[in-house]
Amino acid sequence: MISQANSSTVGAAYLNNRVDNKTTKESTIVSKETNNSKIDKLKESIDSGEYKVNIQSISEKMADSLL
C-alpha cells in the first residue's frame, strides 16, 4: 500500500517528468526550425551565387584527414 506521502512524491515526479518531456519537445521543434532556416539561407546563397567556398580550409582538412 502506498502512503499519502509516497503518493504525493510519485505524483510530483510524474508531473515533473511531463513538464520535462514537454520542454524537450518544444526545444526540439525550435531547434529544427532554426536548422531549417539556416539550411534555407544556405540554399539561397548557393542559388544566388553568393556562397563562397573556402578552398584553403577545405584543403587543410582534407590533408589532415589523410595523415
N, C-alpha and C positions, 0 to 999 in steps of 0.2 A: 504494500500500500504506500502511496506517495503522500508525504506530509504536506501541510499547507505551505511551508517554507520551500520545500523542494519543488512543489508545483509552480510557485512564483518564479523560482530560479530557472526552471525549464521554460516557462512561458517567456521570460525576458530573453533568454538565449535564443529562442525561436524567433522572436521579433527582431533581435539584433541581426540574426542571420538573414532575415528577409530584407532588412534595410541594406545590409552589405551587398546582397545579391542585386538589389535594385540599383545601388550606386555603381557596382561593377558593370552592369548592363548599360547604364547611362553613359559611363565613361568610355565604354567600348564603342557606342554609337557616335559619340563626339570624336573619338579617335579615328574612326572610319571616315567620318565626314571631313576631318582635317586632311587625312591621307588622300581622299578623293579630290579635294580642292587643290592639293599640291600636284597631284597627277594631272589634273585638268590644266593647271598653269603650265606645267612642263610640256604637255602636248601642244598647247597653244604656242609656246615659244619655239618648239621644234617646227610646227607647221608654218609659222610666220618667218622662220629663218633667223630668229633672234638668238636661239640657243647656240652657244659656242662650246665646243669640246676642248677640254684642257688636255692637249696631247702630251705635254710634259708629265702631268700627274699620272695619266693612264700608262705611259711607257715606263715610268718608275715602278708602278705597282705590278706591271707585267714582268719586269725584270726581277723584282723582289720575289715574286711567286715562283720564278724559275730557279732561284738559288736555294 
